[in-house]
Amino acid sequence: MPHIEINHNLAAGKHEQLVKLCPFGAIEVAGGKLAVNAGCRMCRLCIKKGDGVFTLADDAPVNTVDKSLWRGIAVAAEISSGKIHPVTFELLGKARELAAKVDFPVYALLTGCGVSKLAGQLLEYGADEVFVYDQKELEHFRIEPYTAVLEDFIDRVKPSSILVGGTPTGRSLAPRTAARFRTGLTADCTKLDISPETDLDQIRPAYGGNIMAHINTPNHRPQFATVRYKIFPIPEKQDNPRGEIHSCQLAPEKLVSAINVCKTELKKNEKGIEEAEVLVVAGRGVKKPEDLSMLRELAGLLGGQLAFTRALVEAGWGDARCQIGLSGRTVKPKLLISCGVSGAIQFVAGMSSAEKIIAINSDETAPIFNVAHIGIKGDLYQIIPDLIRQIRESGQEVL
């Protein structure tokens, strides 16, 4: 098991300063010697800043895998309301990009009932081969049969990496399948890359968004990663795609589930902030709930929606479904206007892909200005009313 080892000769005379290296209080002095206690979270900060005092050791045997047996980047397609979920197309675009670096094919897995007609769309968005499991038992998502399908697909194709949408379905399917192969899974990745050795570089926020963790699993295959909707762009659709579609079947006994679907009801279709082309975001700079009305008015004039930071949602001023950030939604609008938002990394991770970001803040050192395309230093209580007035007087649509 990986653990931190201490070179006590190098640590001599520096105990006090070395103890301060750990933000979790896991480094202590016991019996006159430096020690690492159970509070260690393996963040490895002590290794980076400890001048050789701390090293990473692992007394477990290293697992080896023949990487030549695993080839290709696979995307697990998701069906929503009879259509392919857009996150699938985003992942195919990223898979195409990664595959080009290591000369890999791109595979797509399509699972469901009556879904064969959709396979061509996956070729149009970058898949070289599509494997279709179209069976009555797969009409509704149930974890046991869908895991059996993904497991069968992996055994059949042996892809090096598998990308899954960070949706409720994907977050259920990916970890269960990864566990069956005793391999790694990185959830909610914000960046993906691949090394010449075909190791998937997975980057995601960690410790509440305070650091960006770089994760890879070089000694295991396949490699799993889930990615939220709106993180990557959708690639251009190909007019005359080349590729193969394979029809696959699993024996009915392998698709048995302990879950019985009695009936389904369609949820009322509500336009979420993920689909909005214009967003006006309220942050801590808004002094009271009643002041949200002017931001809501601005959003209405621009044909957009009002969104919130986590602080305002926790204060009860906004709906959690309209929260942007790591613990909320990831958005990619054409225009985003942040009003009194400081720009913590947790928030930025959910909106940095917006095409145009306008930040309004009275604090010129606010981190939001680092990602904004246009920064306005000033009081939002003066700027927003004036902006509303100018839009009304112009009588023209901004977008």
C-alpha positions in Angstrom: 0.0 0.0 0.0 1.4 3.5 -0.8 2.7 5.4 2.2 5.0 8.3 3.1 8.5 7.4 4.4 10.7 9.9 6.3 14.4 10.4 6.1 15.1 11.2 9.8 18.7 12.3 9.1 17.5 15.0 6.7 14.7 16.0 9.1 17.0 16.6 12.0 16.6 20.2 13.3 13.7 21.0 11.0 10.8 19.4 12.8 8.9 22.6 13.5 8.9 23.8 9.9 8.2 20.3 8.4 5.1 19.8 10.6 3.7 23.0 9.1 3.9 21.5 5.5 0.8 19.4 5.9 -2.6 21.3 5.6 -4.3 18.3 7.3 -2.2 18.1 10.4 -0.9 14.6 9.5 2.7 15.4 10.2 3.6 15.3 13.9 6.5 14.8 16.3 6.2 11.6 18.3 9.0 10.4 20.7 11.3 13.0 19.4 10.9 11.9 15.8 8.9 13.1 12.9 5.9 10.8 12.0 3.0 10.7 9.7 -0.3 9.9 11.4 -3.7 8.6 10.1 -4.8 12.0 9.0 -2.6 11.7 5.9 -4.6 12.1 2.7 -1.7 11.3 0.3 -1.8 14.7 -1.3 2.0 14.5 -1.6 2.5 18.2 -0.7 5.1 17.2 1.8 7.1 15.3 -0.9 7.0 18.4 -3.2 8.1 20.9 -0.5 10.0 18.7 2.0 13.5 18.9 0.3 13.8 15.2 0.1 12.7 14.4 3.7 9.5 12.7 2.6 9.3 10.0 -0.2 6.5 7.9 -1.5 6.9 4.2 -1.0 4.7 1.2 -1.9 5.3 -2.2 -0.4 2.6 -3.8 -2.6 3.7 -5.6 -5.8 3.2 -3.5 -8.9 0.6 -4.8 -11.2 1.8 -5.1 -14.8 -0.4 -5.1 -17.9 0.4 -5.8 -21.5 -0.7 -2.5 -23.0 -0.4 -3.8 -26.6 -3.5 -6.0 -25.9 -5.6 -2.9 -25.2 -6.2 -0.5 -28.1 -8.7 2.2 -28.9 -10.7 4.9 -27.2 -14.3 4.0 -26.5 -17.3 6.1 -25.7 -20.4 4.7 -23.9 -23.3 6.4 -25.7 -26.3 7.5 -23.6 -29.9 7.6 -24.7 -32.2 10.2 -23.3 -35.9 10.4 -24.4 -35.2 8.3 -27.4 -32.3 10.5 -28.6 -28.5 10.4 -28.1 -27.6 12.6 -25.2 -25.4 15.5 -26.5 -22.6 14.6 -24.0 -22.0 11.6 -26.1 -21.1 13.7 -29.1 -18.8 15.9 -26.9 -17.0 12.7 -25.8 -16.7 11.4 -29.3 -15.0 14.7 -30.3 -12.5 14.4 -27.4 -12.0 10.6 -28.1 -11.1 11.5 -31.8 -8.6 14.1 -30.6 -7.0 11.6 -28.1 -7.0 8.7 -30.6 -5.1 10.8 -33.2 -2.2 11.2 -30.8 -1.5 7.5 -30.5 -3.0 6.2 -33.7 -6.0 4.5 -32.0 -9.5 3.8 -33.4 -12.5 5.3 -31.8 -15.3 3.0 -30.7 -18.8 3.7 -29.6 -21.1 1.5 -27.5 -24.9 1.9 -28.1 -27.2 0.2 -25.7 -31.0 0.1 -25.5 -34.1 -1.1 -27.2 -35.0 0.1 -30.7 -31.7 2.1 -30.9 -30.1 0.6 -34.0 -31.5 3.4 -36.1 -29.3 5.9 -34.1 -26.0 4.2 -34.7 -25.3 6.2 -37.9 -25.2 9.4 -35.8 -22.3 8.1 -33.8 -20.3 7.5 -37.1 -21.2 11.1 -38.1 -19.6 12.5 -35.0 -16.3 10.6 -35.1 -16.7 6.9 -34.2 -14.8 4.4 -36.4 -16.9 1.4 -35.2 -20.2 1.3 -33.4 -21.2 -1.8 -31.3 -25.0 -1.9 -30.9 -26.8 -4.0 -28.2 -30.4 -3.6 -29.1 -32.6 -5.9 -27.0 -35.9 -5.8 -25.3 -34.3 -6.3 -21.9 -32.4 -3.1 -22.3 -35.5 -0.9 -22.8 -35.0 0.9 -19.5 -31.7 1.6 -17.8 -31.1 -1.0 -15.1 -27.7 -1.2 -13.6 -27.2 -5.0 -13.8 -27.9 -5.6 -17.5 -26.3 -2.4 -18.7 -23.1 -3.3 -16.7 -23.2 -6.8 -18.3 -23.3 -5.1 -21.8 -20.4 -2.8 -21.1 -18.4 -5.7 -19.6 -19.1 -7.9 -22.7 -18.1 -5.0 -25.0 -14.8 -4.5 -23.2 -14.0 -8.2 -23.3 -14.9 -8.2 -27.0 -13.0 -5.0 -28.1 -10.5 -4.4 -25.3 -10.4 -0.6 -25.6 -7.5 1.1 -23.7 -9.7 3.9 -22.4 -13.5 4.3 -21.9 -15.2 7.7 -21.7 -18.6 8.0 -20.0 -20.9 11.0 -19.6 -21.0 12.4 -16.1 -24.8 12.0 -15.9 -26.8 10.1 -13.3 -26.7 7.1 -15.6 -23.0 7.4 -16.3 -22.1 7.9 -12.7 -23.9 4.6 -11.9 -22.6 2.6 -14.8 -18.9 3.6 -14.9 -17.8 2.7 -11.3 -19.7 -0.6 -11.2 -18.0 -1.7 -14.5 -14.6 -0.4 -13.4 -14.9 -2.4 -10.2 -15.5 -5.6 -12.3 -12.2 -5.0 -14.1 -10.4 -3.9 -10.9 -9.2 -0.8 -12.6 -9.3 3.0 -11.9 -12.0 5.5 -12.6 -11.7 9.3 -12.4 -15.0 11.1 -12.1 -15.9 14.6 -13.4 -12.8 15.2 -15.4 -12.3 18.7 -16.7 -9.3 17.9 -19.0 -8.2 14.8 -20.7 -4.9 14.0 -22.6 -3.0 10.9 -23.5 0.7 10.0 -23.3 2.7 8.2 -26.0 2.5 5.1 -23.7 -1.4 5.3 -24.1 -1.8 6.3 -20.5 -4.9 8.5 -20.1 -4.1 11.8 -18.3 -7.1 12.7 -16.3 -7.3 16.1 -14.6 -10.1 17.1 -12.2 -10.6 19.5 -9.3 -9.9 18.0 -5.8 -10.2 19.0 -2.2 -13.2 21.2 -2.9 -11.7 22.7 -6.0 -8.6 24.0 -4.2 -6.2 22.0 -6.3 -6.3 20.3 -9.7 -5.5 16.6 -9.4 -3.6 14.9 -12.3 -4.5 11.2 -12.2 -3.5 8.3 -14.3 -3.5 4.5 -14.1 -0.5 3.3 -16.0 -0.6 -0.3 -14.6 -4.2 -1.1 -15.3 -6.5 -1.4 -18.3 -9.0 -0.3 -19.3 -9.0 3.2 -18.0 -12.3 4.9 -17.1 -13.2 8.6 -16.9 -16.5 10.4 -16.6 -17.0 13.9 -18.0 -19.8 16.3 -17.3 -22.0 17.7 -20.1 -20.8 21.0 -21.6 -17.1 20.5 -20.8 -15.9 19.7 -24.3 -17.2 21.1 -27.6 -19.3 19.1 -30.0 -17.3 18.2 -33.2 -18.5 19.1 -36.6 -20.8 16.5 -38.1 -19.4 14.5 -41.0 -21.5 14.3 -44.2 -20.3 11.0 -45.5 -18.8 9.1 -42.6 -16.9 5.9 -43.0 -17.2 3.2 -40.4 -18.7 0.0 -39.3 -21.7 -0.9 -37.3 -21.7 -4.2 -35.4 -24.9 -5.8 -34.1 -24.2 -7.6 -30.8 -26.4 -9.8 -28.6 -26.2 -11.0 -25.0 -28.0 -14.1 -23.7 -31.2 -13.2 -21.9 -30.0 -14.8 -18.7 -27.1 -12.3 -18.6 -29.6 -9.4 -18.7 -31.6 -10.4 -15.6 -32.2 -7.6 -13.1 -33.6 -7.5 -9.6 -35.2 -4.2 -10.6 -38.6 -4.2 -12.2 -39.8 -1.1 -14.0 -43.6 -0.8 -13.4 -44.2 2.3 -15.3 -42.5 5.4 -16.6 -43.6 9.0 -16.7 -42.0 11.8 -18.7 -40.7 14.6 -16.5 -42.0 18.1 -17.4 -39.5 19.5 -19.9 -37.9 22.5 -18.3 -35.2 24.5 -19.9 -32.2 24.3 -17.6 -29.3 26.8 -17.4 -27.1 24.3 -19.3 -29.2 25.1 -22.4 -29.3 28.9 -22.0 -27.4 31.0 -24.5 -27.2 33.9 -22.1 -26.7 33.8 -18.3 -26.7 36.5 -15.7 -25.0 35.2 -12.6 -25.7 36.6 -9.1 -22.8 36.4 -6.5 -22.1 37.5 -3.0 -22.0 41.1 -4.2 -25.8 41.1 -4.2 -26.9 42.5 -0.9 -30.4 41.2 -0.4 -32.8 38.8 -2.2 -35.0 41.7 -3.4 -32.1 43.0 -5.5 -32.2 39.9 -7.7 -35.1 41.4 -9.5 -32.9 43.8 -11.5 -30.6 40.9 -12.5 -33.6 38.9 -13.5 -34.8 41.9 -15.6 -31.4 42.1 -17.3 -31.5 38.4 -18.1 -35.0 38.7 -19.5 -34.0 41.6 -21.8 -31.2 39.5 -23.1 -33.3 36.5 -23.6 -31.4 34.6 -21.0 -31.7 33.1 -17.5 -30.6 34.0 -14.0 -28.1 31.8 -12.3 -26.4 31.7 -8.9 -23.2 30.9 -7.1 -23.2 28.3 -4.4 -23.3 31.0 -1.6 -26.6 32.4 -2.8 -28.2 29.0 -3.2 -27.1 27.9 0.3 -28.6 31.2 1.6 -31.9 30.2 0.0 -32.0 33.0 -2.5 -31.9 30.7 -5.6 -32.8 27.3 -6.9 -30.1 24.6 -6.7 -30.9 23.7 -10.3 -29.6 27.2 -11.3 -26.3 26.9 -9.4 -23.1 27.0 -11.4 -19.9 25.3 -10.3 -18.5 22.0 -9.2 -21.4 21.3 -6.9 -23.9 22.7 -9.4 -24.1 22.7 -13.2 -21.5 23.1 -15.9 -22.6 25.7 -18.5 -21.3 26.9 -21.9 -23.4 29.9 -23.0 -22.7 32.4 -25.7 -22.7 35.2 -23.1 -22.2 35.1 -19.3 -22.4 38.2 -17.2 -21.2 37.7 -13.6 -22.5 40.3 -11.1 -20.6 40.5 -7.8 -19.0 37.1 -8.3 -15.5 36.7 -6.8 -14.6 33.8 -9.1 -13.5 31.0 -6.8 -12.1 28.0 -8.7 -15.1 25.9 -7.9 -17.3 28.4 -9.7 -14.9 29.0 -12.6 -14.7 25.2 -13.3 -18.4 25.3 -14.2 -18.4 28.3 -16.6 -14.9 28.9 -18.0 -16.0 27.5 -21.4 -18.5 30.3 -22.0 -17.9 32.1 -25.4 -17.9 35.6 -23.9 -17.6 36.3 -20.1 -18.3 39.8 -18.8 -17.4 40.3 -15.1 -18.7 43.1 -12.9 -17.0 43.5 -9.5 -15.9 46.4 -7.3 -12.8 44.5 -6.3 -10.2 44.8 -9.0 -8.2 41.8 -7.5 -11.2 39.4 -7.8 -10.1 36.1 -9.5 -13.1 36.3 -11.9 -11.2 39.0 -13.9 -8.5 36.3 -14.7 -11.1 34.4 -16.8 -13.3 37.3 -18.0 -13.0 38.5 -21.6 -14.3 41.9 -20.4 -13.9 43.2 -16.9 -15.8 46.0 -15.4 -14.6 47.4 -12.1 -17.5 49.1 -10.3 -20.6 48.9 -8.2 -23.2 46.5 -9.8 -25.9 48.6 -8.3 -24.9 51.5 -10.6 -23.8 49.4 -13.6 -26.8 47.1 -13.9 -29.6 49.7 -13.9 -27.6 51.8 -16.4 -27.2 48.7 -18.6 -30.9 47.9 -18.4 -31.7 51.5 -19.3 -29.5 51.5 -22.4 -30.9 48.2 -23.6 -34.4 49.5 -23.3 -33.6 52.7 -25.0 -31.9 50.9 -27.9 -35.0 48.8 -28.5 -32.7 46.2 -30.2 -31.9 42.6 -29.3 -28.4 42.2 -28.0 -28.0 38.7 -29.4 
